[in-house]
Amino acid sequence: MHEGLHLPLIVGKYLISPLTQVLHNGWFASSVSIRSDGEAEGGERVLRLTRLFRDPLAAARYARDEGLQWIGAPRFAAAT
């Protein structure tokens, strides 16, 4: 099982939190929260992603990978 894909991931000074939501039509939307230590107020960014998925794990994986890309970390930094 890949339930860990929904867990927050610490990469350097960043906390990457994949988020998924089931839509009324049964598809899944994803977003990712990126928090940074050392930033003043407003140290959290939430990216709302536009791709939709049939599988919540695929949505979480996409959100995690987008968060890692946003901070400039390689995708393999989060082993699945």
N, C-alpha and C positions, 0 to 999 in steps of 0.2 A: 504494500500500500504506500501511497505517496502523500499521506496526510500532512507531512512536514512542509509541504509547499505553502500551506496557509499560515505557517508559523513565521514570526518576525525573524529577520536575519541581520546580524551585526557584521558590517564590513567596514573596517577602520573606524572612523568617527560617525558612520551612518547606521541608522536602523531602518531597514527596508521591510515594510509590512504589506504583503499582497492582500487585496480585498476582492471578494467576489459577491455578486448579488444575482439571484434568480429573477428574471423578468416575468411579466404576466404571460408571455408566450412560451415559457419554458427554456428559453436561451439564458446564458449567463453573461453578465457584463463584468468587467474587471477595472480596478483602479489600484493604485499603489501609493502608500504613504511613505515619504522619505523624511526622516528626522535626522538632524545633525546636532551633535554635541558642540558646544563652543559658539553656537550662533545665539544672538540675542533673541528677543521676541520675534515670532514669525519664523522660527527654526524648523517648521514642518511644511512640506510641500505635499499636496495630494494631486497626483496625475490621474485624470479620468480618461481612460483609454476607450477607443471607439470600436475595436473589434468585438464581435460577439462569438460565443462558444456554446456548443451543445453539452460540453463536459466541464464541471466546475474545476477539476484538476488542471485541465488545459488552460482555463481562464486564469487560475492562480499562477501557473508556470509562466504564462505570458506576462502577467503583472510583475512577477519577480524579475524576469529577464529585462523588462523595460526599466525597472528601478535600478538594476545593476548597470544597464547601459547609461542611464541618466547620470549616475555618479562616476562613470568612466571605469567601472570594474569589469573584468571579463566574466562571461556567463558561467564559466566553470568554477567560479569562486563559491558557488552554492551547489554543492553536490546533492543529487537527488537520490 
